[in-house]
Amino acid sequence: MVDQFGGKPHPRSQVPDLSNVDLDTLPVTPPDPLRDYYEPMQVGAWALRVVPMAVCEGYWTGLQVVNGLVLLRRRTSVWMSITPMETESQLIGVDFARGHVVIHGLGMGWVAAMTALKPEVDRVTVVEMDDEVLKMHRQLDLFARLPDGAGDKVRIVEADALDWMPDSHVDLLMPDIWLDMVSWGRAEEVHDMQANAKADMVYFWGQELELARHAVKAGRDLDDAGLALTAKEFDLPLVGLDTPDYAARTRIATKQWMKGRWLEGSTIPADLRSSADEEMEA
């Protein structure tokens, strides 16, 4: 993400190709409302870092400049960052949040904080099992510093997301426990979490790419009908499919972020192919 200058990145990396980009023409991402709540720190293998400037690609928007980029690393891997890709890929869930929201995976706490700030939300339960992440958040004290006591809604539970069961009704379940945007068996893992949570609504990180992989494997178009049928087969109360331009945005996110990670035996439509697909077939 931050090693962007001085070479052409591998097509399957998450680093954008800037070899033919005039940086002066790129839009600048507006400051994130939580940006100033973070400060550099390290706890065990985890480190919060601030990068002065980076060029990032959105989940379904294009290249843009991010100033003061905050990211969370575990050793050499970036697990979360306040980038357009990360925020755009979570905002549908945040927009649907109301009542009791359960978030699997604490990370930087961005989703939990943004959710707690909503007046429609009464309670936010965050399930996290990494003791170093929990220690980092005790030091960061993010939620206690949110305005108007919004952080009082947040309760952190140390548990395995695949085993944890709620003690009260859940309105929205938002799982985000994965390092990569695409991973094998994600839909099945979400199904297992929902079997315990029994939430009224579910929105999981990378939902659009998972729907796209299964729809393409089934030979369906990535349009409203194809996505709706695929979502029905997931047997999950997924939200977001009726938001404006969902199918069009899913196609953009798929082309930008699938990076060749299709289900085996898929015939990839020409309009969804990327340089990663060409690289894998070479």
QUIJOTA-V99569 format. One record per residue. N is the residue number from 1. PHI is phi in whole degrees, 0 to 359 (none if undefined). NEAR is the number of other C-alpha atoms within 8 Angstrom. D_LAST is the distance of its C-alpha to the last C-alpha in Angstrom with 2 decimals. Layout:
N_PHI_NEAR_D_LAST ; N_PHI_NEAR_D_LAST
This chain:
1_none_8_25.11 ; 2_258_6_27.54 ; 3_271_5_25.49 ; 4_255_13_24.40 ; 5_251_5_25.53 ; 6_98_4_24.47 ; 7_166_6_20.68 ; 8_266_7_17.49 ; 9_288_9_16.72 ; 10_295_5_13.58 ; 11_303_8_12.26 ; 12_267_7_13.49 ; 13_282_8_16.81 ; 14_266_6_19.90 ; 15_270_10_20.70 ; 16_290_12_20.61 ; 17_278_8_19.19 ; 18_253_8_22.50 ; 19_298_6_21.52 ; 20_237_5_22.91 ; 21_249_5_25.42 ; 22_273_6_29.17 ; 23_300_6_30.46 ; 24_292_4_33.94 ; 25_267_5_33.01 ; 26_281_9_31.70 ; 27_290_7_34.08 ; 28_256_8_35.65 ; 29_295_9_35.56 ; 30_301_4_39.18 ; 31_302_6_40.56 ; 32_286_6_40.09 ; 33_297_5_43.50 ; 34_256_7_42.98 ; 35_308_10_41.56 ; 36_282_6_44.90 ; 37_278_7_45.49 ; 38_256_10_42.96 ; 39_218_9_43.62 ; 40_299_8_41.78 ; 41_196_7_42.53 ; 42_224_9_41.20 ; 43_227_10_42.14 ; 44_60_6_40.76 ; 45_278_8_36.96 ; 46_259_12_36.90 ; 47_218_13_37.32 ; 48_270_13_37.95 ; 49_228_11_36.95 ; 50_240_10_37.46 ; 51_258_11_35.08 ; 52_304_7_36.95 ; 53_206_9_34.17 ; 54_212_12_30.55 ; 55_256_10_28.24 ; 56_231_14_26.93 ; 57_258_11_25.18 ; 58_288_13_27.21 ; 59_295_14_26.34 ; 60_226_11_26.89 ; 61_244_8_28.12 ; 62_268_7_26.50 ; 63_293_11_26.66 ; 64_203_12_30.12 ; 65_270_13_32.12 ; 66_244_12_33.65 ; 67_264_11_36.70 ; 68_65_9_37.98 ; 69_290_13_34.95 ; 70_261_12_36.08 ; 71_219_13_33.67 ; 72_244_14_34.11 ; 73_251_13_32.32 ; 74_242_10_32.50 ; 75_56_7_31.95 ; 76_260_5_28.59 ; 77_259_6_27.35 ; 78_275_10_28.45 ; 79_267_10_29.93 ; 80_200_10_31.45 ; 81_202_11_32.21 ; 82_268_11_34.18 ; 83_240_10_31.34 ; 84_303_12_30.80 ; 85_298_11_27.94 ; 86_293_12_30.27 ; 87_288_9_33.36 ; 88_298_11_31.94 ; 89_281_10_30.34 ; 90_242_10_33.81 ; 91_292_8_36.25 ; 92_300_10_36.37 ; 93_298_12_37.65 ; 94_299_10_40.10 ; 95_298_6_41.35 ; 96_275_8_42.13 ; 97_295_13_43.87 ; 98_196_11_47.50 ; 99_62_11_49.99 ; 100_262_13_48.63 ; 101_251_16_44.99 ; 102_247_12_43.16 ; 103_242_14_40.17 ; 104_265_13_38.20 ; 105_106_11_36.96 ; 106_273_11_38.99 ; 107_53_9_36.53 ; 108_279_7_38.12 ; 109_81_8_40.46 ; 110_296_8_39.37 ; 111_295_8_39.08 ; 112_297_12_42.33 ; 113_292_12_44.15 ; 114_298_9_43.01 ; 115_290_12_44.01 ; 116_296_15_47.35 ; 117_289_10_48.19 ; 118_280_9_48.31 ; 119_295_6_51.88 ; 120_287_7_50.74 ; 121_264_14_49.55 ; 122_262_10_52.27 ; 123_206_11_50.43 ; 124_234_15_47.06 ; 125_253_12_46.22 ; 126_248_14_43.35 ; 127_255_16_42.19 ; 128_217_14_40.76 ; 129_248_9_40.76 ; 130_275_7_39.76 ; 131_292_7_43.06 ; 132_287_10_41.75 ; 133_296_11_40.51 ; 134_296_10_43.93 ; 135_295_9_45.66 ; 136_300_10_43.72 ; 137_288_9_44.89 ; 138_295_7_48.44 ; 139_284_6_48.26 ; 140_292_8_46.55 ; 141_56_8_49.01 ; 142_300_12_46.96 ; 143_292_10_48.59 ; 144_294_8_52.15 ; 145_264_9_51.60 ; 146_292_11_50.48 ; 147_291_6_53.08 ; 148_58_4_55.82 ; 149_67_8_55.33 ; 150_300_11_52.07 ; 151_294_14_50.85 ; 152_295_8_53.69 ; 153_286_9_51.71 ; 154_270_13_49.00 ; 155_234_9_49.35 ; 156_259_8_46.88 ; 157_244_8_46.72 ; 158_273_9_45.33 ; 159_194_9_43.65 ; 160_277_9_40.45 ; 161_300_11_39.01 ; 162_281_7_38.28 ; 163_249_8_41.93 ; 164_296_10_43.93 ; 165_232_6_46.30 ; 166_285_8_48.21 ; 167_255_4_51.99 ; 168_204_4_52.28 ; 169_301_8_50.68 ; 170_245_14_47.24 ; 171_276_12_46.50 ; 172_221_16_42.89 ; 173_251_17_40.36 ; 174_235_13_37.50 ; 175_279_11_35.24 ; 176_207_9_33.01 ; 177_246_6_32.54 ; 178_253_6_28.79 ; 179_285_6_26.95 ; 180_266_5_23.67 ; 181_297_9_23.61 ; 182_235_10_21.83 ; 183_212_7_22.81 ; 184_286_4_23.16 ; 185_78_6_26.58 ; 186_297_9_27.73 ; 187_301_8_29.51 ; 188_293_7_31.29 ; 189_295_9_32.40 ; 190_298_10_33.77 ; 191_299_11_35.54 ; 192_295_9_37.18 ; 193_295_12_38.34 ; 194_292_12_39.72 ; 195_300_7_41.55 ; 196_276_10_43.54 ; 197_283_10_43.91 ; 198_52_8_44.70 ; 199_285_11_44.09 ; 200_291_9_44.86 ; 201_224_10_41.58 ; 202_225_13_38.16 ; 203_220_14_35.51 ; 204_242_11_32.78 ; 205_296_10_30.27 ; 206_81_9_26.90 ; 207_305_8_28.70 ; 208_295_9_26.90 ; 209_289_14_23.39 ; 210_292_11_24.74 ; 211_298_11_26.35 ; 212_297_13_23.22 ; 213_300_10_21.15 ; 214_286_10_23.95 ; 215_295_14_24.70 ; 216_295_14_21.23 ; 217_302_13_21.18 ; 218_276_7_24.58 ; 219_78_8_23.48 ; 220_263_8_25.71 ; 221_287_9_25.63 ; 222_273_13_25.75 ; 223_243_8_29.27 ; 224_303_9_32.60 ; 225_292_8_33.12 ; 226_296_11_29.72 ; 227_290_15_29.95 ; 228_296_9_33.60 ; 229_293_8_33.00 ; 230_295_11_30.23 ; 231_298_11_32.53 ; 232_298_8_35.33 ; 233_291_6_33.37 ; 234_292_8_32.92 ; 235_57_7_36.75 ; 236_227_9_37.13 ; 237_281_7_39.35 ; 238_292_9_36.54 ; 239_246_10_37.68 ; 240_110_9_36.10 ; 241_295_10_34.89 ; 242_261_6_37.88 ; 243_283_6_37.47 ; 244_303_4_37.01 ; 245_59_6_33.60 ; 246_299_11_32.09 ; 247_296_11_29.59 ; 248_296_8_28.55 ; 249_292_9_28.25 ; 250_297_13_26.26 ; 251_295_11_23.68 ; 252_295_11_23.53 ; 253_300_13_23.32 ; 254_296_12_20.56 ; 255_294_12_18.32 ; 256_278_10_19.28 ; 257_234_10_19.34 ; 258_294_11_17.40 ; 259_52_13_14.29 ; 260_82_9_12.26 ; 261_268_6_15.29 ; 262_278_8_16.05 ; 263_290_8_18.21 ; 264_302_5_16.85 ; 265_88_5_16.88 ; 266_284_10_16.81 ; 267_260_7_16.01 ; 268_277_7_15.11 ; 269_299_7_17.33 ; 270_302_5_16.10 ; 271_284_5_18.57 ; 272_251_9_17.31 ; 273_287_11_13.61 ; 274_230_10_12.81 ; 275_297_8_10.46 ; 276_294_11_9.93 ; 277_294_10_8.67 ; 278_296_9_6.10 ; 279_297_8_5.26 ; 280_290_7_5.62 ; 281_269_5_3.81 ; 282_288_4_0.00
